[in-house]
Amino acid sequence: MRTLSAELTAAQQQASSRPYVQCLVNDFWGNRARQRFQRFYTGSEPEAFVAAVAAPDGSLVRARLEDNGATATLHVSRVTSPGSGSTWSSWTSLEAGVSDVAGCALALDGTTLLLFYVASDDVSVRLRTSADNGASWSSASTIVAASGAVGHIAAAVSSFSGDRVLVWSEGATVCRSRYTAGSWGARTAWTNTMASVTGLAIVHLLDFQVIVTGTQATTLHPRVFACRFGDGTIGTLNQWSALRDVAFGSVEGDVTFSSPAVCFTGNVFRAWFIEHFAGDEAYDRLHASEMELTFDFAAGDFWREPFAFDYAPTSRGVAAAVANDTQTWLVAAAGVWFSDAPALPEIDVTADVIEASVEANSEGSTAVVVLNNESGRFTTYGSGGDVPVLQRGARLQLSPGYQTSNGPR
């Protein structure tokens, strides 16, 4: 029940009253701020493991591993004022002779950038740090040794404790090490089981939220899973939740998944992964899914049906980095995309409302709003102009009321 103000109550009791309808149009899909990615860079770099992070000074820092055959070369890039006109093709070789079978990861710990990768022995996980927003990097230190070849790697930092968590895969097993009280903890295997692991991604919000791709134990069904590594908020400290479906296929089908990325922006969890189809008209296509903060990341039932993204990598996906809470950067070795969330600004058309009606029944509802266009403000509907948000798919918010003695309510 909603309580009316004294002004509204008085207006409602009049024999006749002048209606007032607040009308807002904004770039949301339901309660999810919509992203509309623009591609800022299309380069010639070969596909590679990639990582990205938004530095405190506004720079976008990228890392990629360029395969040389038996080993790879670790390259880094720092774009100080990232935008559509920036130079994205400039890379610096940081270290040659590192693992070409494991990935790399970037994370932010306060004002310190963390760059993780694996040595040429495929088992020694290394860390370099930067205290100047990626302009320079420390020498490498080995922080943990895997028990088998590292296939995928991801890292995040707790916004509560400042602890760093590194996760990686050894075959079908996911392991982790936690940096707390100034030292890295021992390699510890998770408590879940999979038949294979084809990718890992992690972000911290309340707890460490993890996306893992691969195949399900026993059934061998291809899956994109969500799970939680506890930071003591919702999940028990250092405990893993069960695996929950984000996207799924069948072992009898020709679909598999790999190379996930995940971030939290615009109050929405957002995940990306590659869907591989090996049947007739085979394809490799980046897909995306999203879920509102109000739902449980690891519940698995509230992720949006995955939808295709206009990028077709064959083996590596993208990395995601967030700036200013609402801005998302997607990075591939030869690509950079950007979107705000919401991507387009909200408009208030209340002053232009001539008529508004809403009809609701058991089969659904319909809303019709008639706007005064004497100014020509809405002439460019669907094609940008002064009101680009006014287009198919925008969210319409109507709030009915009255003109009262103290103004509209």
C-alpha positions as CSV (number, residue, x, y, z in Angstrom):
1,M,0.0,0.0,0.0
2,R,1.2,3.5,-0.9
3,T,0.4,6.4,1.4
4,L,-0.8,9.6,-0.3
5,S,0.3,13.1,0.7
6,A,-2.2,15.5,2.1
7,E,-2.1,17.5,-1.2
8,L,-2.9,14.4,-3.3
9,T,-5.6,13.3,-0.9
10,A,-7.3,16.7,-1.2
11,A,-7.0,16.7,-5.0
12,Q,-8.4,13.2,-5.2
13,Q,-11.5,14.3,-3.2
14,Q,-12.3,17.3,-5.5
15,A,-15.2,17.0,-8.0
16,S,-12.7,17.6,-10.7
17,S,-8.9,17.8,-10.7
18,R,-6.2,18.4,-13.2
19,P,-4.1,15.2,-13.8
20,Y,-0.3,15.2,-13.7
21,V,1.7,12.4,-15.2
22,Q,5.5,12.2,-14.7
23,C,7.0,10.5,-17.7
24,L,10.6,9.4,-17.9
25,V,12.4,7.4,-20.6
26,N,15.7,5.7,-19.8
27,D,18.1,3.1,-21.2
28,F,17.2,0.1,-19.0
29,W,16.2,-3.4,-19.8
30,G,13.8,-4.1,-16.9
31,N,15.9,-3.1,-13.9
32,R,19.2,-3.6,-15.7
33,A,21.1,-0.6,-17.0
34,R,21.6,-1.3,-20.7
35,Q,25.0,-1.3,-22.3
36,R,25.6,-0.4,-26.0
37,F,29.2,-1.1,-26.8
38,Q,31.2,0.9,-29.3
39,R,34.3,-0.6,-30.8
40,F,37.2,1.8,-30.4
41,Y,40.0,-0.4,-31.8
42,T,40.4,-3.1,-34.4
43,G,44.0,-4.1,-34.7
44,S,46.1,-6.9,-36.3
45,E,47.4,-8.5,-33.1
46,P,47.0,-12.3,-33.0
47,E,44.5,-13.8,-30.6
48,A,45.9,-14.2,-27.2
49,F,45.2,-14.5,-23.5
50,V,44.4,-11.0,-22.3
51,A,43.8,-9.1,-19.1
52,A,42.7,-5.5,-18.3
53,V,42.3,-3.2,-15.4
54,A,41.2,0.5,-14.9
55,A,44.0,2.2,-13.0
56,P,43.2,4.9,-10.3
57,D,44.4,7.7,-12.5
58,G,41.9,6.8,-15.3
59,S,44.4,4.9,-17.4
60,L,43.4,1.6,-19.0
61,V,46.1,-1.0,-18.6
62,R,46.1,-4.2,-20.8
63,A,48.2,-7.3,-20.9
64,R,48.5,-10.0,-23.5
65,L,50.5,-13.1,-24.1
66,E,51.8,-13.5,-27.6
67,D,52.5,-17.1,-28.5
68,N,56.0,-17.7,-29.9
69,G,55.6,-21.5,-30.3
70,A,57.2,-23.1,-27.2
71,T,56.7,-20.1,-25.0
72,A,55.0,-16.7,-25.1
73,T,56.0,-13.0,-24.6
74,L,54.2,-10.9,-22.1
75,H,53.2,-7.5,-23.5
76,V,51.6,-4.6,-21.6
77,S,49.9,-1.4,-22.7
78,R,48.9,1.8,-20.8
79,V,46.5,4.2,-22.4
80,T,46.4,7.3,-20.2
81,S,43.2,8.9,-21.6
82,P,41.3,6.0,-23.1
83,G,38.7,6.9,-25.8
84,S,37.7,6.5,-29.4
85,G,40.7,8.5,-30.6
86,S,43.4,6.9,-28.4
87,T,46.4,5.0,-29.7
88,W,45.6,1.4,-28.9
89,S,48.3,-0.3,-31.0
90,S,51.2,0.5,-28.7
91,W,52.6,-2.4,-26.6
92,T,55.7,-2.9,-24.5
93,S,57.4,-6.3,-24.2
94,L,57.7,-6.9,-20.5
95,E,59.0,-10.5,-20.4
96,A,59.8,-13.1,-23.0
97,G,59.8,-16.9,-22.4
98,V,56.7,-17.2,-20.2
99,S,54.0,-20.0,-20.4
100,D,52.1,-20.2,-23.6
101,V,49.4,-22.6,-22.1
102,A,48.4,-20.4,-19.2
103,G,46.7,-17.0,-19.2
104,C,47.4,-13.8,-17.3
105,A,45.3,-11.7,-14.9
106,L,45.2,-8.0,-13.8
107,A,43.7,-6.8,-10.5
108,L,43.8,-3.6,-8.5
109,D,44.7,-3.5,-4.8
110,G,44.1,0.1,-3.6
111,T,46.6,2.0,-5.8
112,T,48.7,-1.0,-6.7
113,L,48.2,-2.9,-9.9
114,L,48.8,-6.6,-9.8
115,L,49.9,-8.6,-12.9
116,F,49.8,-12.4,-12.6
117,Y,51.1,-14.9,-15.2
118,V,52.9,-18.2,-15.3
119,A,56.6,-19.0,-16.0
120,S,57.8,-21.2,-18.9
121,D,57.7,-24.3,-16.6
122,D,53.8,-23.9,-16.7
123,V,53.5,-24.3,-13.0
124,S,55.3,-21.3,-11.3
125,V,52.8,-18.4,-10.9
126,R,54.5,-15.1,-11.0
127,L,53.5,-11.6,-9.8
128,R,54.6,-8.2,-10.9
129,T,53.3,-5.0,-9.3
130,S,53.0,-1.3,-10.4
131,A,52.7,1.6,-8.1
132,D,52.4,4.2,-10.9
133,N,49.3,3.2,-12.7
134,G,51.1,0.8,-15.1
135,A,53.9,3.2,-16.2
136,S,56.5,0.8,-14.8
137,W,56.5,-2.7,-13.2
138,S,58.4,-4.4,-10.5
139,S,60.6,-7.4,-11.1
140,A,58.8,-10.8,-11.0
141,S,58.4,-12.9,-7.9
142,T,57.0,-16.5,-7.8
143,I,54.1,-16.6,-5.3
144,V,52.9,-20.2,-5.6
145,A,53.7,-23.4,-7.4
146,A,50.9,-25.5,-9.0
147,S,50.9,-29.3,-8.9
148,G,50.3,-29.5,-12.7
149,A,50.3,-27.3,-15.8
150,V,48.2,-24.2,-15.2
151,G,45.5,-23.8,-17.9
152,H,43.6,-20.7,-16.8
153,I,44.2,-18.0,-14.2
154,A,42.1,-15.2,-12.6
155,A,42.5,-12.8,-9.6
156,A,40.5,-10.3,-7.6
157,V,41.0,-8.3,-4.4
158,S,38.5,-8.1,-1.5
159,S,37.0,-4.6,-1.0
160,F,36.5,-5.5,2.7
161,S,39.7,-7.0,3.9
162,G,42.1,-6.2,1.1
163,D,43.0,-9.9,0.7
164,R,44.0,-11.0,-2.7
165,V,42.6,-14.2,-4.2
166,L,44.2,-16.0,-7.1
167,V,42.4,-18.9,-8.8
168,W,43.8,-21.2,-11.5
169,S,43.0,-24.5,-13.1
170,E,45.1,-27.7,-13.2
171,G,43.3,-29.9,-15.6
172,A,39.8,-30.3,-14.3
173,T,40.7,-29.0,-10.8
174,V,40.4,-25.3,-9.7
175,C,42.9,-24.3,-7.0
176,R,43.3,-21.0,-5.1
177,S,45.8,-19.1,-3.0
178,R,44.8,-16.3,-0.7
179,Y,47.1,-13.4,0.2
180,T,46.4,-12.2,3.7
181,A,48.5,-10.7,6.5
182,G,51.3,-10.1,4.0
183,S,51.9,-13.6,2.6
184,W,50.4,-16.0,0.1
185,G,48.6,-19.1,1.4
186,A,49.2,-22.6,0.3
187,R,47.7,-24.0,-2.9
188,T,44.3,-25.3,-2.0
189,A,42.0,-27.3,-4.3
190,W,38.3,-26.4,-4.4
191,T,35.5,-28.7,-3.2
192,N,33.6,-28.9,-6.5
193,T,34.1,-31.4,-9.3
194,M,34.2,-30.9,-13.1
195,A,35.2,-33.2,-16.0
196,S,37.1,-30.3,-17.6
197,V,37.8,-26.6,-17.1
198,T,38.1,-24.3,-20.1
199,G,38.2,-20.9,-18.5
200,L,38.0,-18.9,-15.2
201,A,36.9,-15.4,-14.2
202,I,36.5,-13.7,-10.8
203,V,35.2,-10.5,-9.4
204,H,34.7,-9.3,-5.8
205,L,31.4,-8.0,-4.5
206,L,30.4,-9.1,-1.0
207,D,32.3,-12.3,-1.7
208,F,34.5,-13.6,-4.5
209,Q,32.2,-14.4,-7.4
210,V,33.5,-16.9,-9.9
211,I,32.5,-17.9,-13.5
212,V,34.0,-21.2,-14.7
213,T,33.5,-22.8,-18.1
214,G,34.0,-26.5,-19.0
215,T,32.1,-29.7,-18.8
216,Q,30.0,-31.1,-16.0
217,A,31.3,-34.1,-14.0
218,T,29.8,-37.5,-14.9
219,T,27.4,-36.2,-17.6
220,L,30.1,-34.3,-19.6
221,H,27.5,-31.7,-20.5
222,P,29.1,-28.4,-21.5
223,R,28.4,-25.6,-19.0
224,V,29.0,-22.1,-17.9
225,F,28.8,-22.2,-14.1
226,A,28.6,-19.5,-11.4
227,C,29.9,-20.1,-7.9
228,R,31.1,-18.3,-4.9
229,F,34.3,-18.3,-2.9
230,G,33.4,-17.0,0.5
231,D,34.7,-13.8,2.0
232,G,32.6,-14.0,5.1
233,T,29.7,-11.9,3.8
234,I,27.1,-14.3,2.3
235,G,29.5,-17.2,1.8
236,T,31.5,-18.7,4.7
237,L,35.1,-17.6,4.7
238,N,37.2,-19.6,2.3
239,Q,34.4,-22.0,1.4
240,W,33.1,-22.7,-2.1
241,S,29.4,-22.8,-3.0
242,A,28.0,-25.4,-5.4
243,L,28.1,-24.8,-9.1
244,R,25.0,-23.2,-10.7
245,D,24.2,-23.0,-14.4
246,V,24.5,-19.7,-16.3
247,A,24.5,-21.4,-19.8
248,F,24.3,-25.0,-20.7
249,G,24.5,-27.4,-23.6
250,S,24.2,-31.2,-24.1
251,V,27.0,-33.7,-24.6
252,E,25.0,-34.9,-27.6
253,G,25.1,-31.5,-29.1
254,D,27.9,-29.6,-30.8
255,V,28.2,-26.6,-28.4
256,T,31.0,-26.0,-26.0
257,F,32.0,-22.9,-23.9
258,S,35.3,-21.3,-23.0
259,S,37.1,-18.1,-22.0
260,P,34.8,-16.3,-19.6
261,A,35.1,-12.7,-18.2
262,V,33.0,-11.1,-15.4
263,C,32.5,-7.7,-13.9
264,F,30.0,-5.7,-11.8
265,T,28.9,-2.4,-13.3
266,G,25.8,-0.3,-13.1
267,N,24.5,-2.5,-10.2
268,V,24.5,-5.5,-12.5
269,F,26.8,-8.6,-12.7
270,R,27.8,-9.1,-16.3
271,A,29.5,-12.1,-17.8
272,W,31.0,-12.9,-21.3
273,F,32.1,-16.2,-22.7
274,I,32.7,-17.9,-26.1
275,E,30.1,-20.3,-27.4
276,H,31.7,-22.7,-29.9
277,F,29.4,-24.6,-32.3
278,A,31.0,-27.4,-34.3
279,G,27.9,-28.5,-36.4
280,D,26.7,-27.4,-39.8
281,E,27.4,-23.6,-40.2
282,A,30.0,-23.8,-37.4
283,Y,30.8,-20.7,-35.5
284,D,32.7,-19.2,-32.5
285,R,30.8,-16.3,-31.0
286,L,31.2,-14.2,-27.9
287,H,28.0,-14.3,-25.8
288,A,27.0,-12.2,-22.8
289,S,24.7,-12.7,-19.8
290,E,23.7,-10.5,-16.9
291,M,22.1,-10.6,-13.5
292,E,20.8,-7.9,-11.1
293,L,22.5,-7.4,-7.7
294,T,19.3,-8.1,-5.9
295,F,19.7,-11.8,-6.9
296,D,22.2,-14.4,-5.6
297,F,25.2,-14.6,-8.0
298,A,25.6,-18.3,-7.2
299,A,21.9,-19.2,-7.3
300,G,22.1,-19.8,-11.0
301,D,18.4,-19.2,-11.7
302,F,18.4,-15.4,-12.4
303,W,21.0,-15.0,-15.2
304,R,19.5,-13.6,-18.4
305,E,19.3,-15.9,-21.4
306,P,22.8,-15.5,-23.0
307,F,22.8,-13.3,-26.1
308,A,25.3,-12.9,-28.9
309,F,27.9,-10.1,-28.9
310,D,29.3,-8.8,-32.2
311,Y,32.7,-10.5,-31.9
312,A,33.8,-13.9,-33.2
313,P,37.1,-15.0,-31.6
314,T,38.2,-18.6,-32.2
315,S,40.1,-19.4,-29.1
316,R,40.3,-16.5,-26.7
317,G,37.6,-14.3,-25.4
318,V,37.7,-10.8,-23.8
319,A,38.8,-9.3,-20.5
320,A,36.5,-6.8,-18.7
321,A,37.6,-3.7,-16.7
322,V,35.3,-1.3,-14.8
323,A,35.9,2.4,-14.3
324,N,33.8,4.8,-12.2
325,D,31.3,2.0,-11.3
326,T,29.3,2.4,-14.5
327,Q,31.8,2.3,-17.4
328,T,32.9,-1.1,-18.8
329,W,35.9,-1.7,-21.1
330,L,36.1,-5.0,-23.0
331,V,39.5,-5.9,-24.3
332,A,40.8,-8.5,-26.8
333,A,44.3,-8.7,-28.2
334,A,43.2,-6.8,-31.2
335,G,40.0,-5.1,-30.0
336,V,38.7,-2.6,-27.5
337,W,35.1,-1.8,-26.7
338,F,33.4,0.6,-24.4
339,S,30.0,1.3,-22.9
340,D,28.5,3.2,-20.0
341,A,25.6,1.7,-18.0
342,P,23.1,3.0,-18.9
343,A,24.6,3.9,-22.2
344,L,22.2,6.8,-23.0
345,P,21.0,9.6,-20.7
346,E,17.5,9.6,-19.2
347,I,15.1,12.2,-20.5
348,D,12.1,13.7,-18.8
349,V,9.2,14.3,-21.2
350,T,6.6,15.1,-18.5
351,A,6.0,18.7,-19.8
352,D,5.1,17.2,-23.2
353,V,2.6,14.6,-22.1
354,I,-0.8,15.2,-23.7
355,E,-2.4,11.9,-22.9
356,A,-1.4,8.7,-21.1
357,S,-3.3,5.5,-20.6
358,V,-2.5,2.1,-19.2
359,E,-4.6,-1.0,-19.6
360,A,-3.8,-4.2,-17.7
361,N,-5.5,-7.6,-17.7
362,S,-4.7,-11.2,-17.2
363,E,-2.9,-11.4,-20.5
364,G,-0.6,-8.4,-20.0
365,S,-0.6,-4.7,-20.2
366,T,-0.4,-1.8,-22.7
367,A,0.7,1.7,-22.2
368,V,0.1,4.6,-24.6
369,V,1.6,8.0,-24.2
370,V,0.9,10.9,-26.6
371,L,3.5,13.7,-26.6
372,N,3.4,17.3,-27.8
373,N,5.9,17.6,-30.6
374,E,5.3,21.2,-31.6
375,S,9.0,21.9,-30.9
376,G,10.1,19.1,-33.2
377,R,12.1,17.6,-30.3
378,F,10.9,14.1,-31.1
379,T,11.1,14.2,-34.9
380,T,14.2,12.1,-34.9
381,Y,12.6,9.1,-33.0
382,G,14.7,6.0,-33.4
383,S,17.7,7.7,-35.1
384,G,19.4,9.8,-32.4
385,G,19.0,13.5,-32.6
386,D,18.3,15.3,-29.3
387,V,16.7,12.4,-27.7
388,P,18.7,9.2,-28.6
389,V,17.2,7.2,-25.7
390,L,13.8,7.5,-27.2
391,Q,13.9,4.3,-29.3
392,R,12.7,0.7,-29.4
393,G,13.6,-1.1,-26.2
394,A,13.8,1.9,-23.9
395,R,12.1,1.8,-20.5
396,L,9.1,4.0,-20.0
397,Q,8.3,5.0,-16.4
398,L,4.9,6.6,-15.7
399,S,3.9,8.1,-12.3
400,P,0.4,9.4,-12.2
401,G,-0.7,12.2,-9.9
402,Y,-2.4,15.6,-9.7
403,Q,-1.7,19.2,-10.0
404,T,-2.3,20.5,-6.5
405,S,-2.3,23.8,-4.7
406,N,1.4,23.3,-4.0
407,G,2.3,22.2,-7.5
408,P,2.4,18.8,-9.1
409,R,2.5,15.7,-6.8
